[in-house]
Amino acid sequence: MVEQQSSLDPIFKALADPARRTILAQLSDGPASIGDLAAPLDMSFAGTSKHVGILVSAQLVQKEKVGRRQVCSLNPKPLAEIRDWLDRYAVFWTARLDELEAAVSRYDDE
């Protein structure tokens, strides 16, 4: 159990930054060069490249050199691992949402 959680640490750390989440969102539409990823972030190529490097280290992104360009693509497998980890805790918030729904229903009935 602890081993799996420690393997998720780099993924959570990578996802903690809004710029990296934006990069992942862009890559969900398909592969893109680092230059393409930098434009909407209003960030330099070097800055974006550092963020991509962290995403590559967390195995969330794969990078391939195509000619002079570095093309990045999303690797969804680590995101599935996060989803699986979160699914174990869904019972807690599902129960709370059910309680909230019951409370709202009682309030509406009054």
Phi and psi in radians as a Rosetta constraint file:
Dihedral C 1 N 2 CA 2 C 2 CIRCULARHARMONIC -1.130 0.35
Dihedral N 2 CA 2 C 2 N 3 CIRCULARHARMONIC -0.629 0.35
Dihedral C 2 N 3 CA 3 C 3 CIRCULARHARMONIC -1.068 0.35
Dihedral N 3 CA 3 C 3 N 4 CIRCULARHARMONIC -0.764 0.35
Dihedral C 3 N 4 CA 4 C 4 CIRCULARHARMONIC -1.138 0.35
Dihedral N 4 CA 4 C 4 N 5 CIRCULARHARMONIC -0.737 0.35
Dihedral C 4 N 5 CA 5 C 5 CIRCULARHARMONIC -1.092 0.35
Dihedral N 5 CA 5 C 5 N 6 CIRCULARHARMONIC -0.714 0.35
Dihedral C 5 N 6 CA 6 C 6 CIRCULARHARMONIC -1.177 0.35
Dihedral N 6 CA 6 C 6 N 7 CIRCULARHARMONIC -0.517 0.35
Dihedral C 6 N 7 CA 7 C 7 CIRCULARHARMONIC -1.248 0.35
Dihedral N 7 CA 7 C 7 N 8 CIRCULARHARMONIC -0.358 0.35
Dihedral C 7 N 8 CA 8 C 8 CIRCULARHARMONIC -1.485 0.35
Dihedral N 8 CA 8 C 8 N 9 CIRCULARHARMONIC -0.290 0.35
Dihedral C 8 N 9 CA 9 C 9 CIRCULARHARMONIC -0.940 0.35
Dihedral N 9 CA 9 C 9 N 10 CIRCULARHARMONIC -0.851 0.35
Dihedral C 9 N 10 CA 10 C 10 CIRCULARHARMONIC -1.112 0.35
Dihedral N 10 CA 10 C 10 N 11 CIRCULARHARMONIC -0.523 0.35
Dihedral C 10 N 11 CA 11 C 11 CIRCULARHARMONIC -1.199 0.35
Dihedral N 11 CA 11 C 11 N 12 CIRCULARHARMONIC -0.844 0.35
Dihedral C 11 N 12 CA 12 C 12 CIRCULARHARMONIC -1.086 0.35
Dihedral N 12 CA 12 C 12 N 13 CIRCULARHARMONIC -0.696 0.35
Dihedral C 12 N 13 CA 13 C 13 CIRCULARHARMONIC -1.102 0.35
Dihedral N 13 CA 13 C 13 N 14 CIRCULARHARMONIC -0.718 0.35
Dihedral C 13 N 14 CA 14 C 14 CIRCULARHARMONIC -1.143 0.35
Dihedral N 14 CA 14 C 14 N 15 CIRCULARHARMONIC -0.681 0.35
Dihedral C 14 N 15 CA 15 C 15 CIRCULARHARMONIC -1.313 0.35
Dihedral N 15 CA 15 C 15 N 16 CIRCULARHARMONIC -0.218 0.35
Dihedral C 15 N 16 CA 16 C 16 CIRCULARHARMONIC -1.215 0.35
Dihedral N 16 CA 16 C 16 N 17 CIRCULARHARMONIC -0.358 0.35
Dihedral C 16 N 17 CA 17 C 17 CIRCULARHARMONIC -1.673 0.35
Dihedral N 17 CA 17 C 17 N 18 CIRCULARHARMONIC 2.256 0.35
Dihedral C 17 N 18 CA 18 C 18 CIRCULARHARMONIC -1.087 0.35
Dihedral N 18 CA 18 C 18 N 19 CIRCULARHARMONIC -0.585 0.35
Dihedral C 18 N 19 CA 19 C 19 CIRCULARHARMONIC -1.134 0.35
Dihedral N 19 CA 19 C 19 N 20 CIRCULARHARMONIC -0.698 0.35
Dihedral C 19 N 20 CA 20 C 20 CIRCULARHARMONIC -1.221 0.35
Dihedral N 20 CA 20 C 20 N 21 CIRCULARHARMONIC -0.610 0.35
Dihedral C 20 N 21 CA 21 C 21 CIRCULARHARMONIC -1.153 0.35
Dihedral N 21 CA 21 C 21 N 22 CIRCULARHARMONIC -0.634 0.35
Dihedral C 21 N 22 CA 22 C 22 CIRCULARHARMONIC -1.124 0.35
Dihedral N 22 CA 22 C 22 N 23 CIRCULARHARMONIC -0.735 0.35
Dihedral C 22 N 23 CA 23 C 23 CIRCULARHARMONIC -1.061 0.35
Dihedral N 23 CA 23 C 23 N 24 CIRCULARHARMONIC -0.787 0.35
Dihedral C 23 N 24 CA 24 C 24 CIRCULARHARMONIC -1.078 0.35
Dihedral N 24 CA 24 C 24 N 25 CIRCULARHARMONIC -0.704 0.35
Dihedral C 24 N 25 CA 25 C 25 CIRCULARHARMONIC -1.088 0.35
Dihedral N 25 CA 25 C 25 N 26 CIRCULARHARMONIC -0.730 0.35
Dihedral C 25 N 26 CA 26 C 26 CIRCULARHARMONIC -1.094 0.35
Dihedral N 26 CA 26 C 26 N 27 CIRCULARHARMONIC -0.738 0.35
Dihedral C 26 N 27 CA 27 C 27 CIRCULARHARMONIC -1.262 0.35
Dihedral N 27 CA 27 C 27 N 28 CIRCULARHARMONIC -0.296 0.35
Dihedral C 27 N 28 CA 28 C 28 CIRCULARHARMONIC -1.187 0.35
Dihedral N 28 CA 28 C 28 N 29 CIRCULARHARMONIC -0.320 0.35
Dihedral C 28 N 29 CA 29 C 29 CIRCULARHARMONIC -1.496 0.35
Dihedral N 29 CA 29 C 29 N 30 CIRCULARHARMONIC -0.180 0.35
Dihedral C 29 N 30 CA 30 C 30 CIRCULARHARMONIC 2.376 0.35
Dihedral N 30 CA 30 C 30 N 31 CIRCULARHARMONIC 2.977 0.35
Dihedral C 30 N 31 CA 31 C 31 CIRCULARHARMONIC -1.019 0.35
Dihedral N 31 CA 31 C 31 N 32 CIRCULARHARMONIC 2.655 0.35
Dihedral C 31 N 32 CA 32 C 32 CIRCULARHARMONIC -2.678 0.35
Dihedral N 32 CA 32 C 32 N 33 CIRCULARHARMONIC 2.675 0.35
Dihedral C 32 N 33 CA 33 C 33 CIRCULARHARMONIC -1.377 0.35
Dihedral N 33 CA 33 C 33 N 34 CIRCULARHARMONIC 2.851 0.35
Dihedral C 33 N 34 CA 34 C 34 CIRCULARHARMONIC -1.085 0.35
Dihedral N 34 CA 34 C 34 N 35 CIRCULARHARMONIC -0.674 0.35
Dihedral C 34 N 35 CA 35 C 35 CIRCULARHARMONIC -1.052 0.35
Dihedral N 35 CA 35 C 35 N 36 CIRCULARHARMONIC -0.727 0.35
Dihedral C 35 N 36 CA 36 C 36 CIRCULARHARMONIC -1.113 0.35
Dihedral N 36 CA 36 C 36 N 37 CIRCULARHARMONIC -0.661 0.35
Dihedral C 36 N 37 CA 37 C 37 CIRCULARHARMONIC -1.237 0.35
Dihedral N 37 CA 37 C 37 N 38 CIRCULARHARMONIC -0.528 0.35
Dihedral C 37 N 38 CA 38 C 38 CIRCULARHARMONIC -1.249 0.35
Dihedral N 38 CA 38 C 38 N 39 CIRCULARHARMONIC -0.603 0.35
Dihedral C 38 N 39 CA 39 C 39 CIRCULARHARMONIC -0.958 0.35
Dihedral N 39 CA 39 C 39 N 40 CIRCULARHARMONIC -0.961 0.35
Dihedral C 39 N 40 CA 40 C 40 CIRCULARHARMONIC -1.214 0.35
Dihedral N 40 CA 40 C 40 N 41 CIRCULARHARMONIC -0.299 0.35
Dihedral C 40 N 41 CA 41 C 41 CIRCULARHARMONIC -1.478 0.35
Dihedral N 41 CA 41 C 41 N 42 CIRCULARHARMONIC -0.175 0.35
Dihedral C 41 N 42 CA 42 C 42 CIRCULARHARMONIC 0.915 0.35
Dihedral N 42 CA 42 C 42 N 43 CIRCULARHARMONIC 0.857 0.35
Dihedral C 42 N 43 CA 43 C 43 CIRCULARHARMONIC -2.259 0.35
Dihedral N 43 CA 43 C 43 N 44 CIRCULARHARMONIC 2.670 0.35
Dihedral C 43 N 44 CA 44 C 44 CIRCULARHARMONIC -1.202 0.35
Dihedral N 44 CA 44 C 44 N 45 CIRCULARHARMONIC 2.822 0.35
Dihedral C 44 N 45 CA 45 C 45 CIRCULARHARMONIC -1.018 0.35
Dihedral N 45 CA 45 C 45 N 46 CIRCULARHARMONIC -0.773 0.35
Dihedral C 45 N 46 CA 46 C 46 CIRCULARHARMONIC -1.098 0.35
Dihedral N 46 CA 46 C 46 N 47 CIRCULARHARMONIC -0.755 0.35
Dihedral C 46 N 47 CA 47 C 47 CIRCULARHARMONIC -1.112 0.35
Dihedral N 47 CA 47 C 47 N 48 CIRCULARHARMONIC -0.771 0.35
Dihedral C 47 N 48 CA 48 C 48 CIRCULARHARMONIC -1.138 0.35
Dihedral N 48 CA 48 C 48 N 49 CIRCULARHARMONIC -0.685 0.35
Dihedral C 48 N 49 CA 49 C 49 CIRCULARHARMONIC -1.065 0.35
Dihedral N 49 CA 49 C 49 N 50 CIRCULARHARMONIC -0.669 0.35
Dihedral C 49 N 50 CA 50 C 50 CIRCULARHARMONIC -1.116 0.35
Dihedral N 50 CA 50 C 50 N 51 CIRCULARHARMONIC -0.760 0.35
Dihedral C 50 N 51 CA 51 C 51 CIRCULARHARMONIC -1.102 0.35
Dihedral N 51 CA 51 C 51 N 52 CIRCULARHARMONIC -0.739 0.35
Dihedral C 51 N 52 CA 52 C 52 CIRCULARHARMONIC -1.086 0.35
Dihedral N 52 CA 52 C 52 N 53 CIRCULARHARMONIC -0.691 0.35
Dihedral C 52 N 53 CA 53 C 53 CIRCULARHARMONIC -1.034 0.35
Dihedral N 53 CA 53 C 53 N 54 CIRCULARHARMONIC -0.691 0.35
Dihedral C 53 N 54 CA 54 C 54 CIRCULARHARMONIC -1.167 0.35
Dihedral N 54 CA 54 C 54 N 55 CIRCULARHARMONIC -0.708 0.35
Dihedral C 54 N 55 CA 55 C 55 CIRCULARHARMONIC -1.163 0.35
Dihedral N 55 CA 55 C 55 N 56 CIRCULARHARMONIC -0.616 0.35
Dihedral C 55 N 56 CA 56 C 56 CIRCULARHARMONIC -1.170 0.35
Dihedral N 56 CA 56 C 56 N 57 CIRCULARHARMONIC -0.766 0.35
Dihedral C 56 N 57 CA 57 C 57 CIRCULARHARMONIC -1.052 0.35
Dihedral N 57 CA 57 C 57 N 58 CIRCULARHARMONIC -0.606 0.35
Dihedral C 57 N 58 CA 58 C 58 CIRCULARHARMONIC -1.447 0.35
Dihedral N 58 CA 58 C 58 N 59 CIRCULARHARMONIC 0.007 0.35
Dihedral C 58 N 59 CA 59 C 59 CIRCULARHARMONIC 1.133 0.35
Dihedral N 59 CA 59 C 59 N 60 CIRCULARHARMONIC 0.371 0.35
Dihedral C 59 N 60 CA 60 C 60 CIRCULARHARMONIC -1.463 0.35
Dihedral N 60 CA 60 C 60 N 61 CIRCULARHARMONIC -0.380 0.35
Dihedral C 60 N 61 CA 61 C 61 CIRCULARHARMONIC -2.326 0.35
Dihedral N 61 CA 61 C 61 N 62 CIRCULARHARMONIC 2.499 0.35
Dihedral C 61 N 62 CA 62 C 62 CIRCULARHARMONIC -1.944 0.35
Dihedral N 62 CA 62 C 62 N 63 CIRCULARHARMONIC 2.447 0.35
Dihedral C 62 N 63 CA 63 C 63 CIRCULARHARMONIC -2.132 0.35
Dihedral N 63 CA 63 C 63 N 64 CIRCULARHARMONIC 2.371 0.35
Dihedral C 63 N 64 CA 64 C 64 CIRCULARHARMONIC -2.356 0.35
Dihedral N 64 CA 64 C 64 N 65 CIRCULARHARMONIC 2.374 0.35
Dihedral C 64 N 65 CA 65 C 65 CIRCULARHARMONIC -1.505 0.35
Dihedral N 65 CA 65 C 65 N 66 CIRCULARHARMONIC 2.144 0.35
Dihedral C 65 N 66 CA 66 C 66 CIRCULARHARMONIC -2.149 0.35
Dihedral N 66 CA 66 C 66 N 67 CIRCULARHARMONIC 1.782 0.35
Dihedral C 66 N 67 CA 67 C 67 CIRCULARHARMONIC 1.142 0.35
Dihedral N 67 CA 67 C 67 N 68 CIRCULARHARMONIC -2.165 0.35
Dihedral C 67 N 68 CA 68 C 68 CIRCULARHARMONIC -1.631 0.35
Dihedral N 68 CA 68 C 68 N 69 CIRCULARHARMONIC -0.101 0.35
Dihedral C 68 N 69 CA 69 C 69 CIRCULARHARMONIC -1.699 0.35
Dihedral N 69 CA 69 C 69 N 70 CIRCULARHARMONIC 2.617 0.35
Dihedral C 69 N 70 CA 70 C 70 CIRCULARHARMONIC -1.839 0.35
Dihedral N 70 CA 70 C 70 N 71 CIRCULARHARMONIC 1.968 0.35
Dihedral C 70 N 71 CA 71 C 71 CIRCULARHARMONIC -1.755 0.35
Dihedral N 71 CA 71 C 71 N 72 CIRCULARHARMONIC 2.268 0.35
Dihedral C 71 N 72 CA 72 C 72 CIRCULARHARMONIC -1.886 0.35
Dihedral N 72 CA 72 C 72 N 73 CIRCULARHARMONIC 2.562 0.35
Dihedral C 72 N 73 CA 73 C 73 CIRCULARHARMONIC -2.450 0.35
Dihedral N 73 CA 73 C 73 N 74 CIRCULARHARMONIC 2.684 0.35
Dihedral C 73 N 74 CA 74 C 74 CIRCULARHARMONIC -1.337 0.35
Dihedral N 74 CA 74 C 74 N 75 CIRCULARHARMONIC 2.383 0.35
Dihedral C 74 N 75 CA 75 C 75 CIRCULARHARMONIC -1.910 0.35
Dihedral N 75 CA 75 C 75 N 76 CIRCULARHARMONIC 1.819 0.35
Dihedral C 75 N 76 CA 76 C 76 CIRCULARHARMONIC -1.331 0.35
Dihedral N 76 CA 76 C 76 N 77 CIRCULARHARMONIC -0.204 0.35
Dihedral C 76 N 77 CA 77 C 77 CIRCULARHARMONIC -0.989 0.35
Dihedral N 77 CA 77 C 77 N 78 CIRCULARHARMONIC -0.834 0.35
Dihedral C 77 N 78 CA 78 C 78 CIRCULARHARMONIC -1.093 0.35
Dihedral N 78 CA 78 C 78 N 79 CIRCULARHARMONIC -0.547 0.35
Dihedral C 78 N 79 CA 79 C 79 CIRCULARHARMONIC -1.168 0.35
Dihedral N 79 CA 79 C 79 N 80 CIRCULARHARMONIC -0.610 0.35
Dihedral C 79 N 80 CA 80 C 80 CIRCULARHARMONIC -1.157 0.35
Dihedral N 80 CA 80 C 80 N 81 CIRCULARHARMONIC -0.628 0.35
Dihedral C 80 N 81 CA 81 C 81 CIRCULARHARMONIC -1.111 0.35
Dihedral N 81 CA 81 C 81 N 82 CIRCULARHARMONIC -0.720 0.35
Dihedral C 81 N 82 CA 82 C 82 CIRCULARHARMONIC -1.099 0.35
Dihedral N 82 CA 82 C 82 N 83 CIRCULARHARMONIC -0.790 0.35
Dihedral C 82 N 83 CA 83 C 83 CIRCULARHARMONIC -1.024 0.35
Dihedral N 83 CA 83 C 83 N 84 CIRCULARHARMONIC -0.785 0.35
Dihedral C 83 N 84 CA 84 C 84 CIRCULARHARMONIC -1.063 0.35
Dihedral N 84 CA 84 C 84 N 85 CIRCULARHARMONIC -0.711 0.35
Dihedral C 84 N 85 CA 85 C 85 CIRCULARHARMONIC -1.130 0.35
Dihedral N 85 CA 85 C 85 N 86 CIRCULARHARMONIC -0.762 0.35
Dihedral C 85 N 86 CA 86 C 86 CIRCULARHARMONIC -1.185 0.35
Dihedral N 86 CA 86 C 86 N 87 CIRCULARHARMONIC -0.584 0.35
Dihedral C 86 N 87 CA 87 C 87 CIRCULARHARMONIC -1.017 0.35
Dihedral N 87 CA 87 C 87 N 88 CIRCULARHARMONIC -0.534 0.35
Dihedral C 87 N 88 CA 88 C 88 CIRCULARHARMONIC -1.120 0.35
Dihedral N 88 CA 88 C 88 N 89 CIRCULARHARMONIC -0.433 0.35
Dihedral C 88 N 89 CA 89 C 89 CIRCULARHARMONIC -1.744 0.35
Dihedral N 89 CA 89 C 89 N 90 CIRCULARHARMONIC -0.067 0.35
Dihedral C 89 N 90 CA 90 C 90 CIRCULARHARMONIC -1.048 0.35
Dihedral N 90 CA 90 C 90 N 91 CIRCULARHARMONIC -0.550 0.35
Dihedral C 90 N 91 CA 91 C 91 CIRCULARHARMONIC -1.020 0.35
Dihedral N 91 CA 91 C 91 N 92 CIRCULARHARMONIC -0.580 0.35
Dihedral C 91 N 92 CA 92 C 92 CIRCULARHARMONIC -1.200 0.35
Dihedral N 92 CA 92 C 92 N 93 CIRCULARHARMONIC -0.860 0.35
Dihedral C 92 N 93 CA 93 C 93 CIRCULARHARMONIC -1.364 0.35
Dihedral N 93 CA 93 C 93 N 94 CIRCULARHARMONIC -0.415 0.35
Dihedral C 93 N 94 CA 94 C 94 CIRCULARHARMONIC -1.143 0.35
Dihedral N 94 CA 94 C 94 N 95 CIRCULARHARMONIC -0.762 0.35
Dihedral C 94 N 95 CA 95 C 95 CIRCULARHARMONIC -1.079 0.35
Dihedral N 95 CA 95 C 95 N 96 CIRCULARHARMONIC -0.737 0.35
Dihedral C 95 N 96 CA 96 C 96 CIRCULARHARMONIC -1.139 0.35
Dihedral N 96 CA 96 C 96 N 97 CIRCULARHARMONIC -0.708 0.35
Dihedral C 96 N 97 CA 97 C 97 CIRCULARHARMONIC -1.158 0.35
Dihedral N 97 CA 97 C 97 N 98 CIRCULARHARMONIC -0.636 0.35
Dihedral C 97 N 98 CA 98 C 98 CIRCULARHARMONIC -1.114 0.35
Dihedral N 98 CA 98 C 98 N 99 CIRCULARHARMONIC -0.707 0.35
Dihedral C 98 N 99 CA 99 C 99 CIRCULARHARMONIC -1.124 0.35
Dihedral N 99 CA 99 C 99 N 100 CIRCULARHARMONIC -0.720 0.35
Dihedral C 99 N 100 CA 100 C 100 CIRCULARHARMONIC -1.113 0.35
Dihedral N 100 CA 100 C 100 N 101 CIRCULARHARMONIC -0.758 0.35
Dihedral C 100 N 101 CA 101 C 101 CIRCULARHARMONIC -1.057 0.35
Dihedral N 101 CA 101 C 101 N 102 CIRCULARHARMONIC -0.725 0.35
Dihedral C 101 N 102 CA 102 C 102 CIRCULARHARMONIC -1.135 0.35
Dihedral N 102 CA 102 C 102 N 103 CIRCULARHARMONIC -0.714 0.35
Dihedral C 102 N 103 CA 103 C 103 CIRCULARHARMONIC -1.140 0.35
Dihedral N 103 CA 103 C 103 N 104 CIRCULARHARMONIC -0.746 0.35
Dihedral C 103 N 104 CA 104 C 104 CIRCULARHARMONIC -1.126 0.35
Dihedral N 104 CA 104 C 104 N 105 CIRCULARHARMONIC -0.702 0.35
Dihedral C 104 N 105 CA 105 C 105 CIRCULARHARMONIC -1.086 0.35
Dihedral N 105 CA 105 C 105 N 106 CIRCULARHARMONIC -0.741 0.35
Dihedral C 105 N 106 CA 106 C 106 CIRCULARHARMONIC -1.097 0.35
Dihedral N 106 CA 106 C 106 N 107 CIRCULARHARMONIC -0.707 0.35
Dihedral C 106 N 107 CA 107 C 107 CIRCULARHARMONIC -1.136 0.35
Dihedral N 107 CA 107 C 107 N 108 CIRCULARHARMONIC -0.716 0.35
Dihedral C 107 N 108 CA 108 C 108 CIRCULARHARMONIC -1.140 0.35
Dihedral N 108 CA 108 C 108 N 109 CIRCULARHARMONIC -0.546 0.35
Dihedral C 108 N 109 CA 109 C 109 CIRCULARHARMONIC -1.289 0.35
Dihedral N 109 CA 109 C 109 N 110 CIRCULARHARMONIC -0.338 0.35
